Amino acid sequence: MALAELIVSFREFFEIFLLLGVMLAFLRKAGQRRFEKFVFTGAAGAGIASVLLAGVFPVLKNILGFSEQLFDGVVLLLAAVFVTWLILWMFRHANASKALKKKLSHKVELEEELGVAGVAFFAVLREGAEIVLFLEGIAASSGAINYLFVFAGFLTALGLTHLFFRKMIELNLQKFFFWTSVLLVLLAAGLVSQGINELQEAWAVSPIVEKIWDLKLVHPIFNEQVFPASLLKSTFGYYSTPSLAQLITYFTYLAVASFTYSRIVGKQRNSSFV
């Protein structure tokens, strides 16, 4: 599922670097560079907290004693729900950088060094938790995480952020976050589809109708065991023989996510991230 790791890490790390860049630029413009180290301290703390969060999942699996299919199915669905909530939260708070600057300004005025660290901590932790949840979902669906592509996404995001703040490239952040969010929602829909499949194998969910169609009979290229169908399965939850339960949950998820997004955008049509 290397493509999924690359997309997720690139988008989320870019958002982290962008938020940190906004905070550092604000402090420098305000002549308060002495607070910069507390921004880095808060961000580092959020990174550690995210790693600890990742360690919770194997512990939970041992404590709960669920079967592998049941545990993976629950993790996949929970990851999809929480990640979607975080994506929609970002759109709901479209003026994130303005709110961030306001919080930071208040803490600086009060000379609250720990408060500045706290602003950075919670801003980064939200994105860190999203990365962890997505990667846990990927691990549950494919059995492993390709950390090389996670690192590649990290480096790409870092490079793009550097170019953006150095004004070496122009980037429409509204369009960037919209289209990358579309990709993340499609990835989350794939987690839903694979989560339902795992629960069916654990006999926790009825397939309703076990096999709606079999695209492998149309052409071998549709077989998810071979490329490119294997890439579609690992990234977007494609199945050549989906059950009715998978189709219902997949398209219901997309419909609910799309409807909620349209409601949010309808209220904040003129908002922007920066």
C-alpha positions in Angstrom: 0.0 0.0 0.0 3.0 2.2 -0.7 1.0 4.8 -2.6 -1.3 5.3 0.4 1.6 5.8 2.8 3.1 8.4 0.4 -0.2 10.4 0.0 -1.0 10.4 3.7 2.5 11.3 4.9 2.9 14.0 2.3 -0.4 15.7 3.0 -0.2 15.5 6.7 3.4 16.5 7.1 2.9 19.4 4.8 0.1 20.6 7.0 2.3 20.2 10.1 5.2 22.1 8.5 2.8 24.8 7.2 1.4 25.3 10.7 4.8 25.5 12.2 5.9 27.9 9.5 2.9 30.1 10.2 3.8 30.2 13.9 7.5 30.9 13.4 6.8 33.6 10.8 4.4 35.3 13.2 6.9 35.3 16.1 9.6 36.7 13.9 7.4 39.4 12.5 6.3 40.3 16.1 10.0 40.4 17.2 9.4 37.5 19.6 12.0 35.0 18.4 12.8 34.0 21.9 9.6 32.0 21.9 10.6 29.9 18.8 12.2 27.2 20.9 9.0 26.6 22.7 7.2 26.1 19.4 9.8 23.4 18.6 9.4 22.0 22.1 5.7 21.7 21.7 6.0 20.1 18.2 8.5 17.6 19.5 6.2 16.7 22.4 3.4 16.1 19.9 5.6 13.9 17.9 6.4 11.8 21.0 2.7 11.6 21.9 1.9 10.4 18.4 4.4 7.6 18.6 3.0 6.6 22.0 -0.5 6.6 20.5 0.8 4.2 17.8 2.0 1.9 20.5 -1.5 1.7 22.1 -2.9 -0.4 19.3 -0.9 -3.6 19.7 -1.4 -3.3 23.5 -5.2 -3.1 23.0 -5.1 -6.1 20.7 -3.5 -8.2 23.4 -5.7 -6.9 26.2 -9.0 -7.3 24.3 -8.1 -10.7 22.9 -10.0 -10.2 19.7 -9.4 -12.4 16.7 -7.1 -10.8 14.1 -9.9 -10.3 11.6 -12.2 -8.8 14.2 -9.6 -6.4 15.6 -8.4 -5.3 12.2 -11.9 -4.7 11.0 -12.7 -2.5 14.0 -9.4 -0.6 13.7 -10.1 0.0 10.0 -13.5 1.4 10.6 -12.5 3.5 13.6 -9.5 4.9 11.6 -11.8 5.8 8.7 -14.3 7.6 11.1 -11.8 9.5 13.1 -9.7 10.5 10.0 -12.8 11.8 8.2 -13.8 13.7 11.3 -10.4 15.4 11.4 -10.6 16.2 7.6 -14.0 17.8 8.0 -12.8 19.6 11.2 -10.1 21.2 9.0 -12.7 22.4 6.5 -15.0 23.6 9.3 -12.1 25.7 10.7 -11.0 27.1 7.4 -9.3 30.1 8.9 -7.0 27.8 10.9 -3.9 30.0 10.5 -5.8 33.1 11.7 -7.0 31.2 14.8 -3.6 29.9 15.4 -2.0 33.3 15.2 -4.7 34.7 17.6 -3.9 31.9 20.2 -0.2 32.5 19.8 -0.5 36.2 20.2 -2.5 35.8 23.4 0.1 33.5 24.9 3.0 35.8 23.9 1.3 38.9 25.3 0.9 37.0 28.6 4.6 35.8 28.4 3.3 32.2 28.8 6.2 30.1 27.4 4.5 26.9 28.2 1.3 28.3 26.6 3.2 28.8 23.4 4.5 25.3 23.5 0.9 24.1 24.2 -0.4 25.9 21.1 2.2 24.1 19.0 1.7 20.8 20.8 -2.0 20.6 20.1 -1.7 21.9 16.5 0.8 19.2 15.6 -0.8 16.5 17.7 -4.0 16.7 15.7 -2.1 16.0 12.5 0.1 13.4 14.1 -2.9 11.5 15.4 -4.3 11.6 11.8 -1.1 10.1 10.5 -1.1 7.4 13.1 -4.7 6.4 12.5 -4.3 6.2 8.8 -1.1 4.2 9.1 -2.8 1.8 11.6 -5.6 1.4 9.1 -3.0 0.6 6.4 -1.2 -1.9 8.6 -4.5 -3.6 9.4 -5.4 -3.9 5.7 -2.1 -4.8 4.2 -0.3 -6.3 7.2 2.7 -3.9 7.1 3.6 -0.3 6.6 6.1 0.8 4.0 8.1 3.3 6.0 10.3 4.2 3.0 7.3 5.8 1.4 6.3 7.5 4.7 9.8 9.0 4.8 9.5 10.0 1.1 6.3 11.8 1.8 7.9 13.5 4.8 10.8 14.8 2.7 8.6 15.9 -0.2 6.4 17.8 2.3 9.4 19.4 3.9 10.8 20.5 0.5 7.5 21.9 -0.7 7.1 23.9 2.5 10.6 25.3 2.2 9.9 26.4 -1.4 6.5 27.9 -0.4 7.8 30.0 2.5 10.8 31.1 0.4 8.2 32.3 -2.2 10.0 30.1 -4.8 6.7 28.6 -5.8 3.1 29.8 -5.8 0.6 27.4 -4.3 -3.2 27.8 -4.0 -3.7 26.3 -0.5 -7.5 26.1 -0.9 -7.2 23.9 -4.0 -4.3 21.9 -2.5 -6.2 21.0 0.6 -9.4 20.3 -1.3 -7.8 17.9 -3.7 -5.6 16.2 -1.2 -8.6 15.9 1.1 -10.5 14.2 -1.7 -7.7 11.7 -2.0 -7.8 11.1 1.8 -11.5 10.6 1.8 -11.2 8.0 -1.0 -8.4 6.3 1.0 -10.7 6.3 4.1 -13.5 4.8 1.9 -11.1 2.1 1.1 -10.5 1.5 4.8 -14.3 1.2 5.3 -14.5 -1.4 2.5 -11.6 -3.4 3.8 -12.9 -3.1 7.4 -16.3 -4.6 6.4 -14.4 -7.4 4.6 -12.4 -8.2 7.7 -15.6 -8.2 9.8 -17.3 -10.5 7.3 -14.3 -12.9 7.6 -14.7 -12.8 11.4 -18.4 -13.6 11.1 -19.2 -10.3 12.8 -21.1 -8.7 9.9 -23.4 -10.4 7.3 -22.4 -9.8 3.7 -26.1 -9.7 2.9 -25.2 -10.9 -0.6 -21.8 -12.5 -0.7 -20.8 -11.7 -4.2 -22.6 -9.0 -6.3 -20.4 -9.5 -9.3 -17.0 -11.0 -10.3 -15.0 -8.7 -12.5 -12.3 -11.3 -12.9 -14.6 -13.0 -15.3 -14.6 -9.9 -17.5 -10.8 -9.7 -17.8 -7.8 -10.9 -15.7 -6.7 -7.3 -15.3 -9.5 -6.8 -12.8 -8.0 -9.5 -10.5 -6.9 -7.7 -7.3 -4.0 -10.2 -6.9 -2.2 -8.6 -9.9 -1.2 -5.1 -10.9 -2.8 -2.6 -11.4 -5.9 -3.9 -9.6 -3.7 -4.8 -6.6 -2.8 -1.2 -6.3 -6.4 -0.1 -6.4 -7.3 -2.6 -3.6 -4.5 -1.6 -1.3 -5.1 2.1 -1.8 -8.8 2.6 -2.4 -10.3 -0.7 -1.2 -11.2 -2.2 -4.6 -12.6 -5.7 -4.7 -13.4 -7.6 -7.8 -16.0 -9.6 -5.9 -17.5 -7.2 -3.4 -20.4 -8.1 -1.1 -23.6 -6.1 -0.9 -22.6 -5.0 2.6 -19.3 -3.6 1.3 -21.0 -1.7 -1.5 -23.6 -0.2 0.8 -21.1 0.9 3.5 -18.6 2.2 0.9 -21.1 4.4 -1.0 -23.0 5.4 2.2 -19.7 6.7 3.6 -18.9 8.7 0.5 -22.4 10.1 0.4 -22.3 11.2 4.1 -18.8 12.7 3.8 -19.7 14.6 0.6 -23.0 15.9 2.1 -21.2 17.1 5.3 -18.5 18.7 3.3 -21.0 20.6 1.1 -22.8 21.8 4.2 -19.5 23.2 5.6 -18.4 24.8 2.4 -21.8 26.3 1.9 -21.3 28.2 5.2 -17.7 29.1 4.6 -17.4 29.7 0.9 -15.2 32.7 1.3 -12.8 31.2 3.9 -9.2 30.2 3.2 -6.5 28.4 5.1 -4.0 31.3 5.0 
